Amino acid sequence: MKAHRQTSKYAAKRDAIVEAAVRLFNQRGLKGVSLAEVAHSVGLVTNSVTYYFKKKEDLAAACYLRAIEAVEALFIAASREATPAARLQRCVTLYFNLLKDIESGQRPPLVVFDDIRALSDSGTQMVFDAYTNMFRRARPLLQTDERTPIERRAANARTHLFLSLIFWVPAWIYRYETEDYDRVAARINDILARGLPASHAPWPALSVPLAAPAASTTEISREAFLRAATDLINEQGYRGASVEMISARLNVTKGSFYHHNENKDDLVVECFERTFAVIRQAQNAAAAVGNSGWARLCAAVSTLIQHQMSADGPLLRTSALHAVPEPTRIQMVIRMNRLSDRFASFIVDGIADGSIRPVDPFIAGQLVNPMINGAAELHRWVPGITADAVTDLYVRPLLEGLAAPTR
């Protein structure tokens, strides 16, 4: 009996440490939290935490493994349904039930996956293996017809897209009361099952050219610094993308970095400005050439996804915002929300002109955001994917219905 009590006490304390770490990681990013801060948040000293987790990477791995296990359980339960639409509907419904339980305190919070690639310790390979297994659990949910299985590249692209959609939900669901979660889930399921276009609206083979970056007059171009910093922030998070790492990516010294940049924070703000400018340019160009809301939406999204796949990409992931210092983060979130609302306005235009069927434009817009973000990592799941193929493999499945038969 004594051993049982000790085991229960150990497990309870370990769970409390993991829960505290999840909250801090979600607020400030993996690289922005120390073991000492986790210990302080649960009323312990650092040495007490190292009794359970020898180093921060071990604690982070425990957080990610718990989240992966929780999400994978949803995929297993949803896989029992007979059709793609039913499987996705079941999965999304269960996911929103999980979010409701977390919001009400019935379940502990789950760590977001934004900084998972910031894990650097060799022992965290188990986390990446677990994530890959979770990915494989999700893939059969989108199999549209057992007699004509989706080709592997298309299946992987759709699976990455679906995971990007659901893992983005915590970034915007705070706008809704928990009583409305069921309604939000139902509206997402409707879009996944039926897509956005009205039945008569064809796919508009339309994209718009974006202006090339300005030519450099220095040995290292401004665009090179912005691309290197954007790449590293996407991979390592805001705090993980250090001056040393950015300099190493460009094969320059720290002295050279500071010769071209006042500090890292200003460079990060400029990375956001670069991303905002590209999104705005694509939206403006699409608005000028599209003859319907559906055409404008498809043109803007296709252009941005192809930009992500080009040598001029990637764009800065919106999810990187959660670890940016608060004054900067507030301003960047406001700017990003404005651009997101412009996607919703295309959808409203399409509903008005009859090219898009009646859907919730805000929710539809929030599904477009993670698709654009997720394209930056699509090459990890679909090696060799090209800008020419990305529209059919990745863009159309969402806009025309992720659970709909392939066209």
N, C-alpha and C positions, 0 to 999 in steps of 0.2 A: 504493500500500500504506500509506503514511504517513497519507494522508487517511482511509482506511478505519479505521486504528487509532484516530485521533482521534475519528472518528464513533462507534465502538464505545465508547470511553472516555466520551464525552459522554453517550451513551444509558445506560450503566451507572450513571454518577453521578446522572443525572436520575431513573432508576428507584429508586435508593437513597433519594433525597430524598423521592420520592412515597411509598415504603413507610414511611419514618419518619413522614411527616406523617399517613398513614392510621392508624398505631398511636396517635399522639397525639390526633388528632381523635376516634377511637373511645373513648379514655379520658376526654377532658375536654371534648368538644364543639368545634364550629368556632370559637366566640367565645372559647374558653378557651385557645387556643394562639397563640403568636406565631411569626413567621419565625425570630427569634433562637433560640427553643427547638427548632425543627426543625433549624436549623443545628447547634446544640450536640449534638443527638442523633446526628448523623452525623459529628461531628468537624470541622465547618466553621465559618467565621465568617459572619455574616449577608450580607455583600457577596458571598460565594461563592454563596450560594443565590439571590440576586437576579440572578446571571448566567444562571440557568436559569428563574427565575420572578420577575418584577419586583415582584409584591406577593402577599400571602397569598391573595387571592381567585383569582389565577391558579393557584396551587398547589392550592387546594381544588378548583377546576374540573377540574384534571388528575386528581385523586383520584376525583371523581365520574364523570368520563367513562370512566375505566378500569373502574370498577365497572359502569356501565351497559353498556359493551361486553361484559363478561364475562357478565352476566345475559342480555343480548339474544341472545347466541350460544346459550344454552340454549333460549330460546324458538324460535329458528330451527330447531334440531335437533329439538325436540319437535313442531313443526308438521307434520313429515312423517308422523306417525301418523294413522290413519284416523278414530278416534273421540275424543270429549272425554275419556273415561276413560283411553284409551291415551296421549293427548297430555299430560294432567296427570300421569299416572304416569311417563312418560318425563321430563317437566320436573322433577318433584320428585326423581326418582332422580338425574338429572344434577346437580341443585343440591346434594344431599347428597354426591355424589362430589366436587364442587368444594370443599365444606366440609372433607371428609376431606383433600384435597390441601393446603388451607390449613393445617389443623391439623398435618399431617406436615411442613410446610415445603416441599412440592413446588411450591406456588403462593404468590405474595405475598398478604397480607391485602387484603380489600376494605373500603372505607369504608362505614359504615352510612349509611342515607339519612335518619336522624332529623332532622338539622339542614340538610337541603338548602334549605329555605326561608329559612335565615339568610344565604344568599348575597345580597349587596347590590350588588355591582358590576355595572354595565350589561354588561360583557363576559361575564358568566356566563349571559347569555340562551341561549348555546349549550348549557349544561347542561340548562336547562329544556326546550329543544327536543329534546335527546337523550332525556331522560326521557319526554317525550310520545311520541316515536317508539318507545321501548321499550314503553310502555303499549299502543300500537297493535299491536306485534308479539305481545303477550300476549293481546290480545282474541280473535283467532280460535281460540285454544286451547280456549276455553270454548263455542264454537258447537256446540250440541247436535244440531241437525238442519238440514242445508243446505236442505231443502225448506221449512222454516218457521223462518227465522232469528230469533234472539232480538232483540227490540226494542232499539234503541240504548241507551236509558236503562238497561235491565236488563243489557245487555252491559257497559256501563261500570261499573255497580255491582258486577257479578261480578268484573270484571277488577281493580278497586281492592281488592276483598276478597281476591282471590288474591294480589296483590302484598303486601298487608298481612300475610297469613299467612306467606309465605316470608321476608319481610324481618324478621319477628319471631323466626325460628328461632335466630339467633345469640344472642339474649337468654337462651335456656334450654337450648340444646344442650350447654352445658358440663356439665350434669348426667349426661351419657352418655359412655361410652368410645367412641372412634372405631370400635372393632370393632362397636358396636351401631348405627351410623348407618344401615346398610342396613335393619335391623329397624324403626327409627323411621320411615324413609321409607316402608316398606311399610305401616305402621299409619296414617300420614297418608293415603296413597293409598287405603286401604280406606275411611276416613271420607269423603274427597272423592268417592269413587265411589258409596257406598251410604248416606251420611248416618248419623244416630244412631238414629232411632226404629225400634222393632220394626215389622214389616210391617203389623200391625193398628192401630198407634197413629195416630190422626188428629192434624192440627195443632190445638192448643188455642188458640182465639182468646181469649187471656187476657193481660191486663196489669194492673198494680197501680198505684194512685195513690201519688205521692211527696209528702211534706210540702213546702209552699211555703216559700221562704226567709223568715226573720223580717223583719217590717216595719222600715224604718229610722227612727231618731229623729234622724238628722243629715242635713245637706245632701247628703253623699255617703255612700251606704250601704256597709256592710262588704261586702255581696255584690257591689257594683259594683267595688270594689278586687279582690276575688277573681276575678271574671270577667275583668277586664282583664288581670290578671297571668297567669291561666291561658291566655287567648288568646295572649298574647305568648310565653309559655314554649313553647306548642305550636308557634308559628310560628318563633321565633328561638332556641329552646333556653334553658337556664337562664341562661347568662352573657349571652346576647343580649338577654334581657328586662331592660333596665336600668331604674333608677329614673326616668330621664328619659323613656324610652319609655312606661312605665306611666303616668306623670303626663300625658304628651301624649295618650295614648289616652283619659284621663278629662277632659282639658282643665283640669287643675289645675297649680299650681306645685309645684316640688320641696318648697318649704316646707310646702305643704298635705299632700303625701305623708307627710312626716316628722311632721306633726301627727297623722296618723291611724295611722302605722305606726312602730314602733321602728326597723326596718331591712328591707331586701329579703329577707334570709334567713328571718326570722320570717314574713314574708308568704308566701313560697314554701312553708314548712312548713304554714302554714294552708291553702294551696291543696291540698296533698296531703291534709290532714285533711278538707277539704270533699269531695274526690273519694272518699276512703275511706268517709265517712259516707253518701254517696249510694249507693255500691255495696252497702254493708252493709244499708242501708234497703231497697233493692230485693230483695236476697236474702232478708231476713227476711220481707218482705211476701209474696214468692212462696212461701216455705216454708209460710206460714200458709194460703194459698188453694189451692195446687196439690194435686191428689189422687194424683199420681204423680211420679216423678223427672223424667219427660219434661215434664209440665205445669209443674213448678216451674222447670226449666231454661229453657223457652221464655218463661215469664212474666218471670223475672228479666232475661234477655237482651233481650227485646223492650222492656221498661220502660226499661232503661238506654240502648238505642239511641234510643228516642223522646225520652228526656231529652237526649241529645246534640244532637238536632235542634231542641229547643225553645229558648225564650228564656232558660231557666234553665241551659242548657249553656254551654260544653262541660265535659266532665271533663278533668282533666289527663292527658295522654298518659303512659303508663308509660315509654315510651322516653325521656322527659325526664330520667329518673333517672340516666342514664349520665354526665351532666355535673355532677350535684350533688356538692358537697364530701363526702368519704368518710364522716365520722361521721354526717351526716344521711342520706346515701344508704343506708348499711347498715341503719339503722332503718326507712327507708321501704321498702326492698326486702323486709325481713322482713314488714312489715305487708301489702304488696301480695301477697306469696306466700300469706299466710294467706287472703286474700280469693279468690285464684285457686283455692286448694285447696277452697274452698266450692263453686265451680262443679263441680269434679271430684266432690265428694260428692253433688251432685244426680245426676250421671251414674251413680255407684255405686248410688244409691237406685233409679234407673230400671232398671238392669240387674237388681237384686234383685227389683223388682216386675214385671218383664217388659215395661215400656213402652219401654225402650231396649235395643237388641241388644248383645251382648258386644263392647265396644271397650276400648281402653286409656284409662282415665278421665283420667290425667294428660295424655296427649298431646291428647285431645279438649279438655280444659280450656285447654291452651295454644293451641288454635285459636280458642277463644272470646275470649281476651284481646285479640288484635290486631283481631278484628272490632269490638269495642267501641271500641278506640283509633282504628281507621281511620274510624269514623263521624264523627269530628270534622272530617275533610277530605272527606267524601263529596260535599259540595255543590260542590267544585271539579271533580269529574268528572261529576256528575249535577246540573246547575244546576236550581234550583227544586224539588228533591225535598222532599217533605213528610214529616212524622212518620207520617201515615197510610199513605204508600206505602212507607216504608223497610222495613217488615217483609217484604212480598212481594218487594221488589227486592233486599234485602241480607241479611236475617236468615235467612229460610227457605232460600235457596240453600246456605248452609253447613250448617245443622242437618239438612236433608233430603238433602244430597248435591250438591256443587257441579258434579259431572259427570253427575248424574242428569238425566233429561228434566224439563223445566219442568212444574210442576203448575198 
